[in-house]
Amino acid sequence: MKHSNHQAMSDIEELTIDPTAPLIISDADEVILQFMAGLERFLLTQGLWIDLSSYAIHGNVKHQESGTPVANEQVTDLIKTFFSTHTETIDVVPEAPGVLAQLSKRSQIVILSNVPAESREARIRCLHGQGVTYPVIANNGPKGPAVAALAGRVQAPTFFLDDIPHHIKSVAESAPHVRRIHFVADERLARLIDAAEHCDHRIDDWEEARRVIESEIDFFLNAGQ
């Protein structure tokens, strides 16, 4: 069952946020976590596979034997089942924990994930078990309002990382001062999608993301001197 964003906003209000420290707001799936690789393993157990010829799940899930596409309604159900049974077992993007740990020395980090509310605790266990021990907000729908609520609590550079262009656009509309990084961790998927129209940077590598974020933080601090 989907949750409303009322809970996400309530969770944001309860967070301890330092108004003077830079803020990094990151998506989880295909940014910190290898969502597609996990979904592929699950689909194989169901006699299915995903044809990564376009940047979409619906329409690309196919039967292994016949190659015929699975109906969209069934794909939606499969994704729900995947979240309910495998959220805790998705592998982390290898470089993410170390880079986030480096960034956390100068910045505060929040994970903003469109994970079903009932899978939030499993997502936290998944992340924490792989060294990503930052607050997790379970969002629903466009991420702009939640990012605006978070960014509104700091007077310092704020960054948003996500793989989905419509979330980048939502943040551009709701919190235009937030620096938006379009990030796609899976190399196969990254090749299928151009930089989001409303992003400030297209980066698919965590070390490069760290350099860009720290450079912009340095620029902000030096400008204030």
VOSETOR-375871 format. One record per atom (N, C-alpha, C): residue in three letters; atom name; x, y, z. Coordinates in pm, whole numbers. Each point is the difference from the previous one (the first is absolute). Layout:
BEGIN
- ALA, CA, X, Y, Z
...
REM end
This chain:
BEGIN
- MET, N, 84, -119, 0
- MET, CA, -84, 119, 0
- MET, C, 88, 124, 0
- LYS, N, -30, 93, -89
- LYS, CA, 79, 122, -7
- LYS, C, -27, 87, 121
- HIS, N, 101, 74, 39
- HIS, CA, -15, 94, 109
- HIS, C, -7, 140, -57
- SER, N, -58, 91, 73
- SER, CA, -2, 138, -44
- SER, C, 131, 66, 38
- ASN, N, 26, 115, -61
- ASN, CA, 122, 71, 34
- ASN, C, -11, 72, 133
- HIS, N, -115, -7, 63
- HIS, CA, -14, 56, 134
- HIS, C, 101, -64, 94
- GLN, N, 18, -132, -11
- GLN, CA, 95, -69, 86
- GLN, C, 142, 42, -32
- ALA, N, 32, 14, -128
- ALA, CA, 134, 44, -38
- ALA, C, 29, 138, 58
- MET, N, -96, 91, -12
- MET, CA, 18, 134, 53
- MET, C, 15, -2, 152
- SER, N, -75, -87, 65
- SER, CA, 11, -12, 145
- SER, C, 138, -51, 39
- ASP, N, 50, -99, -75
- ASP, CA, 133, -53, 27
- ASP, C, 107, 108, -20
- ILE, N, -17, 82, -102
- ILE, CA, 95, 108, -26
- ILE, C, 1, 99, 115
- GLU, N, -119, 34, 52
- GLU, CA, -8, 94, 111
- GLU, C, 72, -52, 124
- GLU, N, 1, -133, 16
- GLU, CA, 62, -58, 119
- GLU, C, 151, -16, -12
- LEU, N, 55, 19, -121
- LEU, CA, 144, -14, -19
- LEU, C, 74, 113, 71
- THR, N, 116, -33, 52
- THR, CA, 90, 101, 53
- THR, C, 87, 50, -115
- ILE, N, -20, 125, -38
- ILE, CA, 71, 59, -113
- ILE, C, 83, 118, 50
- ASP, N, 127, 3, -38
- ASP, CA, 86, 114, 31
- ASP, C, -20, 106, -107
- PRO, N, -52, 116, 34
- PRO, CA, -29, 101, -104
- PRO, C, 125, 57, -66
- THR, N, 117, -22, 59
- THR, CA, 122, 58, -56
- THR, C, 81, -97, -85
- ALA, N, -37, -128, 0
- ALA, CA, 81, -101, -69
- ALA, C, -58, -33, -137
- PRO, N, 85, -21, -101
- PRO, CA, -50, -44, -131
- PRO, C, -84, -127, 14
- LEU, N, -96, -15, -91
- LEU, CA, -95, -111, 6
- LEU, C, 2, -75, -133
- ILE, N, 14, -132, 10
- ILE, CA, -5, -87, -118
- ILE, C, -122, -90, 14
- ILE, N, -91, 8, -97
- ILE, CA, -121, -80, -2
- ILE, C, 12, -97, -116
- SER, N, 5, -129, 31
- SER, CA, 25, -99, -105
- SER, C, -112, -102, -10
- ASP, N, -36, -31, -122
- ASP, CA, -84, -115, -29
- ASP, C, 77, -127, 38
- ALA, N, -72, -111, 10
- ALA, CA, 66, -128, 30
- ALA, C, 15, -85, -125
- ASP, N, -111, -38, -63
- ASP, CA, 5, -93, -113
- ASP, C, 70, 60, -120
- GLU, N, 100, -72, -50
- GLU, CA, 84, 37, -114
- GLU, C, 86, 123, 27
- VAL, N, 13, 38, 128
- VAL, CA, 96, 102, 39
- VAL, C, 92, -59, 107
- ILE, N, -60, -46, 110
- ILE, CA, 75, -66, 107
- ILE, C, -14, -151, -9
- LEU, N, -115, -46, -48
- LEU, CA, -28, -144, -5
- LEU, C, -15, -48, -145
- GLN, N, 41, -125, -25
- GLN, CA, -8, -59, -133
- GLN, C, -138, -64, -21
- PHE, N, -98, 86, -15
- PHE, CA, -139, -45, -9
- PHE, C, -21, -92, -120
- MET, N, 44, 41, -117
- MET, CA, -28, -79, -120
- MET, C, 62, -139, 7
- ALA, N, 122, -8, 49
- ALA, CA, 67, -131, 11
- ALA, C, -78, -91, 94
- GLY, N, -51, 57, 109
- GLY, CA, -81, -79, 93
- GLY, C, -131, -45, -62
- LEU, N, -64, 93, -72
- LEU, CA, -127, -33, -66
- LEU, C, 21, -108, -106
- GLU, N, 109, 8, -72
- GLU, CA, 29, -102, -102
- GLU, C, 10, -138, 63
- ARG, N, 72, -11, 111
- ARG, CA, 13, -130, 66
- ARG, C, -136, -54, 42
- PHE, N, -84, 87, 52
- PHE, CA, -135, -41, 41
- PHE, C, -81, -46, -121
- LEU, N, 4, 74, -109
- LEU, CA, -79, -36, -118
- LEU, C, 41, -135, -57
- LEU, N, 129, -30, 5
- LEU, CA, 47, -129, -50
- LEU, C, -63, -116, 77
- THR, N, -24, 20, 129
- THR, CA, -63, -105, 80
- THR, C, -147, -17, -36
- GLN, N, -56, 97, -70
- GLN, CA, -141, -5, -41
- GLN, C, -16, -42, -146
- GLY, N, 110, -45, -63
- GLY, CA, -7, -37, -141
- GLY, C, -7, 120, -93
- LEU, N, 51, 113, 48
- LEU, CA, -8, 124, -77
- LEU, C, 139, 62, -14
- TRP, N, 11, 100, -85
- TRP, CA, 123, 78, -12
- TRP, C, -38, 141, -42
- ILE, N, 94, 94, 14
- ILE, CA, -28, 137, -41
- ILE, C, 92, 39, -114
- ASP, N, -62, 49, -105
- ASP, CA, 70, 42, -121
- ASP, C, 40, 147, 18
- LEU, N, 128, 21, 27
- LEU, CA, 47, 137, 26
- LEU, C, 34, 72, -130
- SER, N, -100, 10, -87
- SER, CA, 19, 73, -125
- SER, C, -56, 141, 8
- SER, N, -71, 29, 109
- SER, CA, -47, 136, 24
- SER, C, -9, 21, 150
- TYR, N, -6, 128, 41
- TYR, CA, 3, 33, 143
- TYR, C, -141, -9, 57
- ALA, N, -47, -124, 14
- ALA, CA, -133, -23, 55
- ALA, C, -7, -144, 49
- ILE, N, -87, -23, 97
- ILE, CA, -24, -136, 46
- ILE, C, -126, -54, -67
- HIS, N, -110, 76, 9
- HIS, CA, -123, -41, -67
- HIS, C, 23, -9, -151
- GLY, N, -43, -112, -56
- GLY, CA, 18, -23, -143
- GLY, C, 126, -77, -34
- ASN, N, 94, -5, 95
- ASN, CA, 128, -66, -26
- ASN, C, 18, -131, 76
- VAL, N, -91, -32, 91
- VAL, CA, 6, -129, 69
- VAL, C, -62, -105, -91
- LYS, N, 74, -108, -27
- LYS, CA, -45, -98, -99
- LYS, C, 14, -142, 54
- HIS, N, -80, -89, -57
- HIS, CA, 9, -142, 35
- HIS, C, 127, -59, -62
- GLN, N, 71, -79, 79
- GLN, CA, 126, -56, -47
- GLN, C, -20, -91, -121
- GLU, N, -104, -81, 2
- GLU, CA, -19, -99, -107
- GLU, C, -50, 62, -129
- SER, N, -102, 85, 11
- SER, CA, -64, 53, -121
- SER, C, 53, 137, -41
- GLY, N, 56, 73, 94
- GLY, CA, 46, 136, -30
- GLY, C, -113, 102, -7
- THR, N, -122, -43, 30
- THR, CA, -113, 94, -6
- THR, C, -1, 88, 125
- PRO, N, -38, 127, -15
- PRO, CA, -2, 92, 114
- PRO, C, -107, -38, 101
- VAL, N, 28, 28, 125
- VAL, CA, -97, -19, 108
- VAL, C, -90, 123, 7
- ALA, N, -129, -20, 24
- ALA, CA, -95, 110, 8
- ALA, C, 42, 98, 110
- ASN, N, -27, 127, -24
- ASN, CA, 42, 105, 94
- ASN, C, -52, -23, 141
- GLU, N, -125, -47, 11
- GLU, CA, -58, -21, 133
- GLU, C, 79, -107, 75
- GLN, N, 42, -105, -72
- GLN, CA, 78, -106, 64
- GLN, C, 138, 50, 38
- VAL, N, 58, 88, -83
- VAL, CA, 131, 57, 33
- VAL, C, -9, 81, 128
- THR, N, -107, 78, 14
- THR, CA, -21, 78, 123
- THR, C, -7, -92, 120
- ASP, N, -71, -110, -14
- ASP, CA, -11, -97, 110
- ASP, C, 135, -64, 31
- LEU, N, 78, -30, -104
- LEU, CA, 133, -59, 21
- LEU, C, 92, 96, 75
- ILE, N, -7, 128, -33
- ILE, CA, 84, 99, 69
- ILE, C, -41, 9, 147
- LYS, N, -131, -3, 26
- LYS, CA, -48, 2, 138
- LYS, C, 52, -122, 77
- THR, N, -6, -117, -65
- THR, CA, 49, -122, 64
- THR, C, 150, 9, 25
- PHE, N, 72, 54, -96
- PHE, CA, 144, 16, 17
- PHE, C, 32, 87, 120
- PHE, N, -69, 112, 12
- PHE, CA, 24, 89, 114
- PHE, C, -35, -70, 131
- SER, N, -109, -74, 1
- SER, CA, -45, -61, 125
- SER, C, 88, -116, 44
- THR, N, 70, -62, -94
- THR, CA, 79, -120, 34
- THR, C, 150, 17, -13
- HIS, N, 47, 102, -75
- HIS, CA, 143, 10, -30
- HIS, C, 62, 136, 31
- THR, N, -77, 92, 59
- THR, CA, 56, 133, 27
- THR, C, 128, -8, 82
- GLU, N, 3, -92, 95
- GLU, CA, 114, -7, 92
- GLU, C, 124, -62, -64
- THR, N, -15, -62, -118
- THR, CA, 113, -74, -58
- THR, C, 62, 69, -121
- ILE, N, -44, 122, -32
- ILE, CA, 58, 70, -116
- ILE, C, 143, 43, 33
- ASP, N, 92, -25, -91
- ASP, CA, 141, 32, 22
- ASP, C, 25, 150, -15
- VAL, N, 93, 48, 80
- VAL, CA, 39, 140, -7
- VAL, C, 90, 22, -123
- VAL, N, -4, 121, -57
- VAL, CA, 98, 38, -102
- VAL, C, 136, 5, 71
- PRO, N, 100, -74, -48
- PRO, CA, 122, -21, 79
- PRO, C, 66, 126, 53
- GLU, N, 6, 106, -79
- GLU, CA, 72, 120, 42
- GLU, C, -81, 89, 94
- ALA, N, -132, -20, 5
- ALA, CA, -87, 95, 70
- ALA, C, 31, 14, 149
- PRO, N, 11, -108, 78
- PRO, CA, 20, 19, 143
- PRO, C, 125, 80, 35
- GLY, N, 111, -29, -68
- GLY, CA, 124, 69, 29
- GLY, C, -6, 147, -35
- VAL, N, -57, 32, -116
- VAL, CA, -9, 140, -42
- VAL, C, -96, 77, 91
- LEU, N, -112, -61, 34
- LEU, CA, -94, 66, 90
- LEU, C, 64, 25, 136
- ALA, N, 79, -96, 46
- ALA, CA, 70, 19, 127
- ALA, C, 94, 120, -7
- GLN, N, 70, 16, -113
- GLN, CA, 86, 116, -17
- GLN, C, -82, 129, -1
- LEU, N, -109, 0, -75
- LEU, CA, -83, 119, -9
- LEU, C, -63, 35, 134
- SER, N, -28, -100, 81
- SER, CA, -68, 25, 128
- SER, C, 89, 73, 99
- LYS, N, 130, 9, -28
- LYS, CA, 88, 76, 88
- LYS, C, -27, 149, -9
- ARG, N, -58, 42, -112
- ARG, CA, -27, 143, -21
- ARG, C, -148, 29, -19
- SER, N, -78, -103, -25
- SER, CA, -141, 19, -37
- SER, C, -88, -95, 79
- GLN, N, -128, 33, 7
- GLN, CA, -100, -91, 54
- GLN, C, -70, -67, -117
- ILE, N, -33, -127, 17
- ILE, CA, -52, -81, -109
- ILE, C, -136, -58, 39
- VAL, N, -95, 7, -93
- VAL, CA, -132, -58, 18
- VAL, C, -31, -84, -124
- ILE, N, -54, -120, 20
- ILE, CA, -44, -85, -111
- ILE, C, -149, 22, -20
- LEU, N, -37, 44, -120
- LEU, CA, -141, 23, -35
- LEU, C, -39, -101, -107
- SER, N, -78, -101, 41
- SER, CA, -24, -116, -85
- SER, C, -149, -23, -20
- ASN, N, -40, -20, -125
- ASN, CA, -139, -36, -28
- ASN, C, -19, -150, 18
- VAL, N, 17, -43, 124
- VAL, CA, -20, -140, 37
- VAL, C, -135, -10, 69
- PRO, N, -76, -106, -21
- PRO, CA, -127, -14, 71
- PRO, C, 19, 13, 151
- ALA, N, -96, 65, 66
- ALA, CA, 14, 25, 145
- ALA, C, 25, -128, 77
- GLU, N, -65, -110, -43
- GLU, CA, 15, -126, 73
- GLU, C, 139, -62, -20
- SER, N, 76, 51, -97
- SER, CA, 136, -51, -24
- SER, C, 107, 95, 55
- ARG, N, -41, 107, 67
- ARG, CA, 96, 99, 48
- ARG, C, 101, -62, 96
- GLU, N, -47, -79, 96
- GLU, CA, 92, -57, 98
- GLU, C, 97, -99, -66
- ALA, N, -48, -74, -99
- ALA, CA, 89, -92, -73
- ALA, C, 105, 78, -78
- ARG, N, -41, 114, -56
- ARG, CA, 96, 84, -72
- ARG, C, 107, 53, 95
- ILE, N, -41, 42, 119
- ILE, CA, 97, 49, 99
- ILE, C, 97, -111, 37
- ARG, N, -52, -120, 25
- ARG, CA, 89, -113, 34
- ARG, C, 96, -30, -114
- CYS, N, -49, 7, -123
- CYS, CA, 83, -24, -117
- CYS, C, 114, 101, -6
- LEU, N, -32, 127, 14
- LEU, CA, 100, 105, -9
- LEU, C, 98, -6, 117
- HIS, N, -54, -10, 121
- HIS, CA, 86, -1, 118
- HIS, C, 93, -121, -1
- GLY, N, -50, -113, -48
- GLY, CA, 82, -120, -4
- GLY, C, 115, 8, -99
- GLN, N, -6, 100, -88
- GLN, CA, 106, 17, -101
- GLN, C, 73, 133, 17
- GLY, N, -10, 56, 121
- GLY, CA, 81, 117, 32
- GLY, C, -59, 134, -36
- VAL, N, -128, 4, -35
- VAL, CA, -65, 127, -34
- VAL, C, -99, 32, 112
- THR, N, 49, 69, 102
- THR, CA, -74, 13, 126
- THR, C, -55, 142, 19
- TYR, N, -77, 46, -97
- TYR, CA, -57, 135, 5
- TYR, C, -152, -9, 8
- PRO, N, -66, 109, 43
- PRO, CA, -146, -4, 10
- PRO, C, -65, -33, -134
- VAL, N, -107, -78, 5
- VAL, CA, -74, -40, -120
- VAL, C, -142, 56, 7
- ILE, N, -38, 75, -102
- ILE, CA, -137, 50, -13
- ILE, C, -68, -79, -111
- ALA, N, -112, -66, 31
- ALA, CA, -78, -73, -100
- ALA, C, -99, 96, -63
- ASN, N, 23, 33, -125
- ASN, CA, -81, 98, -72
- ASN, C, -100, -70, -91
- ASN, N, -96, 76, -48
- ASN, CA, -96, -51, -97
- ASN, C, -25, 110, -102
- GLY, N, 17, -33, -129
- GLY, CA, -26, 99, -103
- GLY, C, 119, 91, -24
- PRO, N, -23, 116, -64
- PRO, CA, 109, 92, -31
- PRO, C, 77, 40, 125
- LYS, N, 131, 19, -16
- LYS, CA, 85, 25, 117
- LYS, C, 22, 148, 29
- GLY, N, -45, 87, -88
- GLY, CA, 22, 142, 20
- GLY, C, -48, 53, 134
- PRO, N, -124, -30, 41
- PRO, CA, -48, 53, 129
- PRO, C, 85, -45, 119
- ALA, N, 41, -127, 3
- ALA, CA, 81, -49, 110
- ALA, C, 138, 66, -1
- VAL, N, 59, 15, -118
- VAL, CA, 130, 65, -10
- VAL, C, -10, 146, 43
- ALA, N, -109, 67, -40
- ALA, CA, -19, 139, 41
- ALA, C, -11, 12, 151
- ALA, N, -69, -96, 62
- ALA, CA, -15, 2, 146
- ALA, C, 134, -19, 68
- LEU, N, 82, -90, -52
- LEU, CA, 133, -23, 57
- LEU, C, 91, 120, -25
- ALA, N, 5, 45, -125
- ALA, CA, 91, 109, -35
- ALA, C, -37, 130, 70
- GLY, N, -128, 17, 32
- GLY, CA, -44, 120, 66
- GLY, C, 51, 14, 143
- ARG, N, 59, -105, 50
- ARG, CA, 49, 1, 138
- ARG, C, 149, 29, 10
- VAL, N, 66, 23, -114
- VAL, CA, 143, 30, 4
- VAL, C, 29, 127, -79
- GLN, N, 105, 69, 43
- GLN, CA, 52, 115, -74
- GLN, C, 140, -35, -49
- ALA, N, 7, -104, -76
- ALA, CA, 128, -52, -50
- ALA, C, -29, -76, -129
- PRO, N, 104, -31, -78
- PRO, CA, -22, -71, -126
- PRO, C, -77, -131, 23
- THR, N, -95, -26, -87
- THR, CA, -80, -122, 7
- THR, C, 6, -70, -135
- PHE, N, 17, -131, 4
- PHE, CA, 15, -80, -122
- PHE, C, -103, -111, -1
- PHE, N, -49, -33, -119
- PHE, CA, -99, -107, -17
- PHE, C, 49, -92, -111
- LEU, N, 4, -130, 29
- LEU, CA, 42, -100, -98
- LEU, C, -114, -98, -25
- ASP, N, -31, -22, -129
- ASP, CA, -106, -95, -35
- ASP, C, 22, -46, -143
- ASP, N, -53, -120, -31
- ASP, CA, 15, -53, -136
- ASP, C, -119, 31, -89
- ILE, N, -110, 50, 58
- ILE, CA, -123, 17, -77
- ILE, C, -19, 147, -39
- PRO, N, -9, 31, -130
- PRO, CA, -11, 140, -42
- PRO, C, -119, 74, 58
- HIS, N, -116, -67, 20
- HIS, CA, -115, 77, 49
- HIS, C, 18, 41, 146
- HIS, N, 83, -73, 74
- HIS, CA, 31, 45, 137
- HIS, C, 95, 119, -5
- ILE, N, 95, -1, -93
- ILE, CA, 89, 114, -20
- ILE, C, -83, 124, -34
- LYS, N, -96, -16, -90
- LYS, CA, -86, 111, -39
- LYS, C, -82, 49, 117
- SER, N, -55, -92, 79
- SER, CA, -81, 37, 115
- SER, C, 79, 85, 98
- VAL, N, 126, -38, 23
- VAL, CA, 85, 77, 91
- VAL, C, 33, 136, -61
- ALA, N, 24, 4, -131
- ALA, CA, 26, 128, -66
- ALA, C, -116, 97, 18
- GLU, N, -121, -54, 0
- GLU, CA, -119, 84, 14
- GLU, C, -26, 40, 145
- SER, N, 24, -92, 94
- SER, CA, -34, 25, 140
- SER, C, 113, 63, 80
- ALA, N, 124, -28, -39
- ALA, CA, 117, 51, 74
- ALA, C, 111, 32, -99
- PRO, N, -19, 104, -81
- PRO, CA, 93, 24, -111
- PRO, C, 143, 29, 41
- HIS, N, 21, 41, 125
- HIS, CA, 138, 29, 44
- HIS, C, 79, -127, 31
- VAL, N, -67, -113, 11
- VAL, CA, 68, -127, 29
- VAL, C, 76, -46, -124
- ARG, N, 125, -40, 18
- ARG, CA, 81, -48, -111
- ARG, C, -41, -143, -32
- ARG, N, -36, -26, -125
- ARG, CA, -62, -126, -39
- ARG, C, 97, -83, -84
- ILE, N, 28, -121, 50
- ILE, CA, 91, -91, -68
- ILE, C, -79, -120, -51
- HIS, N, -1, -17, -129
- HIS, CA, -64, -117, -62
- HIS, C, 102, -113, 1
- PHE, N, -28, -105, 78
- PHE, CA, 97, -106, 29
- PHE, C, -64, -134, -31
- VAL, N, 65, -80, -87
- VAL, CA, -49, -134, -35
- VAL, C, 115, -98, 21
- ALA, N, -9, -83, 102
- ALA, CA, 112, -85, 38
- ALA, C, 24, -117, -96
- ASP, N, -107, -61, -48
- ASP, CA, 13, -116, -89
- ASP, C, 47, 48, -137
- GLU, N, 116, -47, -43
- GLU, CA, 58, 47, -126
- GLU, C, -91, -27, -119
- ARG, N, -71, -110, 4
- ARG, CA, -90, -33, -112
- ARG, C, -113, 100, -10
- LEU, N, -57, 36, 114
- LEU, CA, -107, 98, 1
- LEU, C, 52, 140, -32
- ALA, N, 119, 31, 49
- ALA, CA, 57, 133, -24
- ALA, C, 13, 28, -149
- ARG, N, 30, -104, -76
- ARG, CA, 17, 18, -146
- ARG, C, -133, 26, -70
- LEU, N, -110, -31, 66
- LEU, CA, -131, 8, -64
- LEU, C, -70, 135, 19
- ILE, N, 58, 86, 84
- ILE, CA, -71, 122, 33
- ILE, C, 94, 119, -1
- ASP, N, -44, 108, -66
- ASP, CA, 79, 122, -4
- ASP, C, -13, 75, 133
- ALA, N, 83, 98, 17
- ALA, CA, -8, 83, 120
- ALA, C, -138, 62, 11
- ALA, N, -56, -4, 119
- ALA, CA, -132, 58, 23
- ALA, C, 3, 149, -33
- GLU, N, -107, 47, -61
- GLU, CA, -6, 139, -45
- GLU, C, 25, 99, 113
- HIS, N, -46, -34, 121
- HIS, CA, 4, 96, 109
- HIS, C, 113, -26, 100
- CYS, N, 100, -81, -40
- CYS, CA, 111, -26, 92
- CYS, C, 109, 106, -17
- ASP, N, 78, 17, 106
- ASP, CA, 119, 84, -8
- ASP, C, 121, -81, -45
- HIS, N, 1, -127, 36
- HIS, CA, 110, -89, -37
- HIS, C, -57, -138, -33
- ARG, N, 61, -66, -98
- ARG, CA, -27, -141, -24
- ARG, C, 128, -76, 40
- ILE, N, -9, -77, 107
- ILE, CA, 115, -73, 53
- ILE, C, -46, -142, 34
- ASP, N, 76, -99, -43
- ASP, CA, -36, -139, 27
- ASP, C, 106, -72, 83
- ASP, N, 88, 75, 62
- ASP, CA, 112, -56, 76
- ASP, C, 9, 74, 133
- TRP, N, 7, -77, 110
- TRP, CA, -4, 62, 132
- TRP, C, 123, 86, 28
- GLU, N, 117, -41, -45
- GLU, CA, 119, 79, 26
- GLU, C, -7, 134, -72
- GLU, N, -52, 0, -123
- GLU, CA, -18, 126, -71
- GLU, C, -104, 86, 70
- ALA, N, -107, -62, 47
- ALA, CA, -102, 75, 74
- ALA, C, 60, 66, 123
- ARG, N, 87, -74, 70
- ARG, CA, 65, 59, 119
- ARG, C, 81, 123, -38
- ARG, N, 78, -8, -107
- ARG, CA, 83, 114, -42
- ARG, C, -86, 121, -32
- VAL, N, -109, -22, -72
- VAL, CA, -87, 111, -38
- VAL, C, -67, 62, 123
- ILE, N, -53, -84, 87
- ILE, CA, -68, 51, 120
- ILE, C, 98, 77, 89
- GLU, N, 118, -57, 24
- GLU, CA, 95, 68, 87
- GLU, C, 51, 128, -63
- SER, N, 16, 2, -132
- SER, CA, 42, 122, -69
- SER, C, -104, 111, 18
- GLU, N, -127, -36, -12
- GLU, CA, -106, 101, 15
- GLU, C, -12, 47, 145
- ILE, N, 22, -91, 94
- ILE, CA, 1, 41, 141
- ILE, C, 115, 96, 26
- ASP, N, 119, -31, -54
- ASP, CA, 116, 88, 17
- ASP, C, -27, 139, -59
- PHE, N, -62, 3, -116
- PHE, CA, -31, 128, -65
- PHE, C, -92, 82, 88
- PHE, N, -101, -65, 58
- PHE, CA, -95, 69, 88
- PHE, C, 72, 57, 122
- LEU, N, 85, -82, 61
- LEU, CA, 69, 43, 121
- LEU, C, 97, 115, -30
- ASN, N, 71, -10, -113
- ASN, CA, 94, 104, -35
- ASN, C, -71, 131, -35
- ALA, N, -118, -13, -61
- ALA, CA, -75, 120, -37
- ALA, C, -49, 74, 123
- GLY, N, -16, -73, 111
- GLY, CA, -51, 60, 123
- GLY, C, 108, 66, 83
- GLN, N, 126, -14, -42
- GLN, CA, 111, 56, 79
- GLN, C, 25, 147, -33
REM end
